[in-house]
Amino acid sequence: MSGRGFAQRVLDIDISGIRKMFEAAGSDAVNLGLGQPDFDTPGHIRQAAIDAINEGFTGYTYGAGIVELREALSQKFREQNGFEVSPDGIIVTSGASEALEIAIAALIDPGDEIIISDPGFVSYNALAGFMGGKVVGVPLGDDLTMRPENVMESITPKTKAVIVNSPCNPTGGVLSKSDIKAYAEIADDNDITLISDEVYEHFLYEGEHVSPAKFTDNVITVNAFSKTYAMTGWRVGYTAASQEYTNQMLKVHQYVQACANSIAQKAALAATTGPQDFVYMMRDEFKSRRDVLVEGVNALGMECEAPKGAFYMFPKVENSTEVATKLVANGVVVVPGTAFGKNGDGYIRMSYATSMDEIKRALKIMEKVL
């Protein structure tokens, strides 16, 4: 095997640290590792998929996705996010994972730089690496978000893009409106593109969600149905951008993916146009769990402010890798902060997208171990 000439850019990238922890744990472990809502997809969404199958809606769709879904998403952006994007500016993708991939592929040449937060979501680094790009990690401010002034200092003539993520994975931080405006100005002044990852937009406990696309055209908005509607396995996401961006991303999408799953697109349409009470119920439940976990973790001597959004917390711990390994060995899956970048050292990520009973069980185990 040693003679195989694998691509260096793939050899250089490791398997996700989140998956590693998940796979190292026993089957009865409390999983505070995966970012996956523990709710079932609502019934009307599941029914739309069953209907699609029974009606034989099982062929290829338009590359960019079914027209009705793109029209519904265009309306969502206008009404909920306060910016205009035509249905032609939207591409329906296989989850936010593919949305991020086609955005980065359309922008990054080998040697180009892309600025991300460190710690930041694991995929950003890897996807930039696959395209031959160089990641420039920016440390977080005191509120566990990436600061516009630090991004400004990191811009060079090779910078092509900045990824902003709010509410943020892994920290649960939320960017203020003034920060989002500042990023829009940075993009315009330096002629670079923002990739705005908004998959947690509805899971907000304090502050407000603001899309940079309200303030600039130099942005590709990435979102998905996975978290909002408990549809992680359905694999439906989307990008929204000006035609200039969309034309280039569509090329990558068509050759990598052809189109998103036809049945899942019908389910996504039902999610977008149907009742939204499920989303608010989930948010309220996550907030209750957050409060219990934050209180419990602080009582155990870890330092952790209540996160403002998403369903993660990022408590400070000494020897984070050691603590994470010890907890996993005792049946609580958490992820060491280093999985999200070198500045994640000294933190662990916990997800509270699991039931209240499981959270209480985790706290009992943590009390014994720590």
C-alpha positions in Angstrom: 0.0 0.0 0.0 2.8 2.4 0.8 3.5 3.0 -2.9 0.0 4.5 -3.5 0.1 8.1 -4.5 -2.8 9.6 -2.6 -3.4 13.4 -3.0 -1.4 15.3 -0.4 -4.3 17.7 0.2 -6.4 14.7 1.4 -3.6 13.1 3.3 -3.1 16.4 5.2 -6.6 16.3 6.5 -7.6 14.2 9.5 -11.0 12.6 10.3 -13.2 14.9 12.3 -12.4 15.0 16.0 -16.2 15.0 16.7 -16.7 11.7 14.9 -13.6 10.2 16.6 -15.0 10.9 20.1 -18.4 9.7 19.1 -17.0 6.4 17.7 -14.8 5.9 20.8 -17.7 5.9 23.2 -19.8 3.0 24.4 -23.3 2.4 23.1 -25.0 3.6 26.3 -22.9 6.7 26.7 -24.7 10.1 27.1 -23.9 11.9 23.8 -23.1 15.5 24.4 -20.9 15.3 21.3 -23.0 15.4 18.2 -24.9 18.5 17.0 -28.1 16.8 16.2 -31.5 17.6 17.6 -33.0 14.6 19.4 -36.5 15.4 18.1 -38.3 13.5 15.3 -39.0 15.3 12.1 -42.5 16.8 12.3 -45.3 14.6 10.9 -46.5 16.9 8.1 -42.9 17.0 6.7 -42.6 13.2 6.8 -46.0 12.9 5.2 -44.9 15.2 2.3 -42.0 12.8 1.6 -44.2 9.7 1.7 -46.6 11.5 -0.7 -43.7 12.3 -3.0 -42.6 8.7 -3.1 -46.2 7.4 -3.7 -46.7 10.0 -6.4 -43.5 8.8 -8.1 -41.6 12.0 -7.6 -38.4 10.1 -7.8 -36.5 11.5 -10.8 -33.9 14.2 -11.2 -35.1 17.7 -10.5 -33.7 20.9 -11.9 -30.0 21.2 -10.9 -30.7 24.2 -8.7 -33.7 22.5 -7.0 -37.5 22.4 -7.5 -38.9 25.9 -8.4 -41.6 25.9 -5.6 -38.9 25.3 -3.0 -36.7 28.1 -4.3 -39.7 30.4 -4.5 -40.6 29.6 -0.9 -37.0 30.2 0.3 -36.9 33.5 -1.6 -40.0 34.5 0.3 -38.5 33.3 3.6 -35.4 35.5 3.0 -37.6 38.5 2.3 -39.9 38.1 5.3 -37.6 36.6 7.9 -34.1 37.9 7.0 -35.0 41.2 5.4 -33.1 40.9 2.1 -34.1 40.1 -1.5 -32.8 37.1 -3.4 -34.6 35.8 -6.5 -35.4 32.1 -6.8 -32.7 32.0 -9.5 -30.2 33.1 -6.8 -30.9 30.0 -4.7 -29.4 26.5 -5.0 -30.8 23.6 -3.1 -27.9 21.4 -1.9 -27.3 18.2 0.0 -27.1 19.8 3.4 -25.1 22.9 4.4 -22.0 20.6 4.0 -22.4 20.7 0.2 -23.5 24.4 0.3 -20.2 25.3 2.0 -18.2 23.1 -0.4 -19.6 24.7 -3.6 -19.2 28.2 -2.1 -15.5 27.6 -1.2 -14.8 25.7 -4.5 -16.2 28.7 -6.5 -14.0 31.2 -4.6 -10.7 29.6 -3.7 -7.7 28.9 -5.9 -4.6 27.1 -4.6 -2.7 29.5 -2.4 -5.7 31.8 -1.7 -6.5 32.6 1.9 -9.8 32.2 3.7 -10.3 33.7 7.1 -12.2 31.6 9.7 -12.6 31.8 13.5 -10.3 29.6 15.6 -12.0 27.7 17.2 -14.5 27.3 14.5 -16.6 24.6 12.8 -14.5 21.6 11.7 -15.6 21.6 8.1 -14.3 25.1 7.2 -10.7 24.1 7.6 -11.0 20.8 5.8 -13.0 22.2 2.8 -10.6 25.0 2.3 -7.7 22.5 2.4 -9.4 20.3 -0.3 -9.4 23.4 -2.6 -5.7 24.1 -1.9 -6.6 27.2 0.1 -4.7 28.4 3.2 -6.8 28.9 6.3 -6.1 31.9 8.4 -7.5 31.3 11.9 -8.6 34.3 14.0 -8.8 34.0 17.8 -12.1 34.7 19.5 -12.9 37.7 21.6 -14.1 37.6 25.2 -17.7 36.9 24.1 -16.5 33.8 22.2 -17.2 35.4 18.8 -14.8 36.4 16.1 -14.1 40.2 16.2 -14.2 42.3 13.1 -11.1 44.3 14.2 -9.1 41.0 14.4 -10.3 40.0 11.0 -9.2 43.4 9.5 -5.7 42.7 10.8 -5.6 39.3 9.1 -6.5 40.5 5.6 -3.8 40.3 3.0 -3.8 40.6 -0.8 -4.4 36.8 -0.9 -7.6 36.9 1.1 -10.6 35.8 -0.9 -13.2 35.1 1.7 -14.2 35.3 5.4 -16.6 32.8 7.0 -18.9 34.2 9.6 -21.0 31.9 11.6 -23.8 33.2 14.0 -25.1 31.6 16.1 -21.8 30.0 16.3 -20.6 26.4 16.5 -18.7 25.4 18.7 -19.2 28.3 21.2 -22.9 29.3 21.0 -21.8 32.9 20.5 -24.0 35.3 18.6 -22.7 38.3 16.6 -24.4 41.7 17.2 -26.0 43.7 14.4 -23.1 46.2 14.5 -20.6 43.3 14.1 -22.5 41.9 11.1 -22.6 45.4 9.6 -18.8 45.7 10.2 -18.2 42.4 8.3 -20.3 43.7 5.4 -18.2 46.8 5.2 -15.0 44.8 5.4 -16.2 42.7 2.5 -17.1 45.8 0.4 -14.0 47.7 1.2 -11.6 44.9 0.5 -13.5 43.3 -2.4 -13.7 39.9 -0.6 -16.7 37.5 -0.1 -18.4 36.7 3.2 -19.7 33.1 3.5 -22.4 33.4 6.1 -23.2 30.1 7.8 -26.7 30.6 9.4 -27.8 27.1 10.1 -28.6 27.9 13.8 -30.5 31.1 13.1 -33.7 30.0 14.9 -31.9 28.8 18.0 -31.4 32.1 19.7 -31.9 32.9 23.4 -30.5 36.4 23.6 -29.7 39.0 20.9 -31.1 38.9 17.4 -30.2 37.1 14.2 -28.9 39.4 11.5 -27.9 38.3 8.0 -25.0 40.1 6.4 -26.9 40.0 3.0 -29.1 42.8 4.4 -26.0 45.1 4.0 -23.9 43.7 1.2 -24.0 41.8 -2.1 -20.6 40.3 -1.4 -22.0 37.4 0.5 -23.1 33.8 0.0 -25.7 32.9 2.6 -25.6 29.2 3.6 -28.4 27.5 5.5 -30.1 24.1 5.9 -33.2 22.3 7.1 -31.1 19.9 9.3 -31.1 21.7 12.6 -34.2 24.0 12.2 -36.6 21.1 11.5 -34.7 18.1 13.0 -33.9 16.9 9.5 -30.2 16.1 9.7 -30.4 12.8 7.8 -32.6 14.2 5.0 -29.6 16.2 3.7 -31.2 19.4 2.4 -29.4 22.8 2.5 -29.3 25.8 0.3 -27.2 28.8 -0.8 -28.5 32.3 -1.6 -26.4 34.8 -3.5 -26.3 37.2 -6.4 -26.4 35.6 -9.9 -22.7 36.2 -10.3 -21.9 33.8 -7.5 -24.8 31.4 -8.2 -23.7 30.8 -11.8 -20.2 29.6 -10.6 -21.5 27.5 -7.7 -24.0 25.8 -9.9 -21.2 24.4 -12.1 -19.6 22.7 -9.0 -23.0 21.5 -7.7 -24.1 20.0 -11.0 -20.9 17.9 -11.4 -20.6 16.9 -7.8 -24.3 16.4 -7.0 -26.5 16.8 -10.1 -29.4 17.8 -7.8 -30.5 17.4 -4.2 -32.7 14.4 -3.3 -36.1 14.9 -5.0 -38.1 13.4 -2.1 -36.2 15.4 0.6 -36.9 18.6 -1.5 -40.6 18.0 -1.2 -40.3 17.5 2.5 -38.3 20.7 2.7 -41.0 22.6 0.9 -43.6 21.3 3.5 -41.2 22.5 6.2 -40.8 26.0 4.8 -44.5 26.6 4.0 -46.1 24.7 6.9 -46.6 25.6 10.6 -43.5 26.8 12.4 -44.6 26.1 16.0 -42.3 23.0 16.2 -39.3 25.2 15.7 -40.2 27.5 18.6 -41.0 24.5 20.8 -37.6 23.1 20.1 -35.9 26.4 20.8 -37.7 26.8 24.2 -36.7 23.2 25.1 -33.1 23.8 24.2 -33.1 27.0 26.3 -34.4 25.0 29.4 -31.7 22.4 28.8 -29.0 25.0 28.4 -29.9 26.6 31.7 -29.7 23.2 33.5 -26.4 22.3 31.9 -24.8 25.7 32.4 -25.7 25.7 36.1 -24.5 22.1 36.5 -21.2 22.7 34.8 -20.4 25.9 36.7 -21.2 24.1 40.0 -18.6 21.5 39.0 -16.0 24.3 38.8 -15.8 24.8 35.0 -16.2 28.3 33.8 -19.0 28.8 31.4 -21.2 31.8 30.5 -24.7 30.9 29.2 -24.4 30.7 25.4 -26.7 33.0 23.5 -27.5 30.7 20.6 -27.2 27.3 18.8 -27.2 24.3 21.2 -23.6 24.1 22.3 -21.6 25.4 25.2 -17.9 25.8 25.4 -16.7 25.6 29.0 -13.2 26.4 30.0 -11.3 23.4 31.5 -7.7 22.7 32.2 -6.2 19.9 30.1 -9.2 19.8 27.8 -8.0 16.7 25.9 -7.4 14.8 29.1 -10.8 15.7 30.5 -12.6 14.9 27.3 -10.9 11.5 27.1 -11.7 10.7 30.7 -15.4 11.7 30.3 -15.7 9.6 27.2 -14.2 6.6 29.0 -16.8 7.1 31.7 -19.7 7.3 29.4 -20.2 11.0 28.5 -19.3 12.1 25.0 -17.8 15.6 24.8 -15.4 17.0 22.2 -12.0 18.6 23.1 -11.8 22.2 22.0 -8.7 21.3 19.9 -11.0 19.5 17.4 -12.1 23.1 16.4 -8.7 24.7 16.0 -5.5 25.2 18.1 -7.1 28.0 20.1 -9.7 25.6 21.3 -7.2 24.2 23.7 -8.4 24.7 27.3 -12.1 24.2 26.3 -14.5 21.4 25.6 -17.6 21.5 23.6 -20.9 20.1 24.9 -24.1 19.8 22.9 -27.4 20.1 24.8 -29.3 18.6 21.8 -30.1 15.6 24.0 -33.0 15.0 26.5 -33.1 16.6 29.9 -32.9 13.2 31.5 -29.7 12.5 29.6 -28.3 15.9 30.6 -28.9 15.2 34.3 -27.4 11.7 33.9 -24.3 13.3 32.3 -23.9 15.8 35.2 -24.0 13.0 37.7 -21.2 11.1 35.9 -19.2 14.3 35.5 -19.5 15.0 39.2 -17.9 11.6 39.9 -15.2 11.9 37.3 -14.2 15.5 37.9 
